[in-house]
Amino acid sequence: MQMEQKNDSIVQVTEMRLSDLDDVEEIEQLCFPTPWSKEAFRTEIMRNFCARYAVARLNGRVVGYIGMWLVIDEAHITNVAVHPDYRHRGIGEKLMRYMMKMAVDIGISRMTLEVRKSNIVAQNLYKKLGFEESGIRKGYYLNNNEDAIIMWNFHLT
């Protein structure tokens, strides 16, 4: 039996706005050892014409966000984060699918990202979405010198 969700409990993904930045900064602080500043996000959404950012809202609250840079004919995911209290609900996947569709809609068919070697949960999500490991960036993460796995999806649909 399929249960119907109330409209107010459906996750909605929309373009990031300046009014979202306090919530985005809070999530950034909770999720990353070297977080971006609110000013960095402001610059990205106001001045970087190659950047696209979106947020996930649940009951009106920002519970996650994602960023992407468009570089010539490819998309590069810059960051993805979901508030720790809202993980394991498919929000990260919804954010990724939103950006993948946006890339396809503007004519881009490939996407890349870096992920911590220790972040198996994220790696599994990316693999589910068609990404494949293609290399290592040694010591990429400055806080602990952890390697990053470079992943690509060459067949966005």
Order of alpha helices (4+ residues) and beta strands (2+ residues): beta-alpha-alpha-beta-beta-beta-alpha-beta-alpha-beta-beta
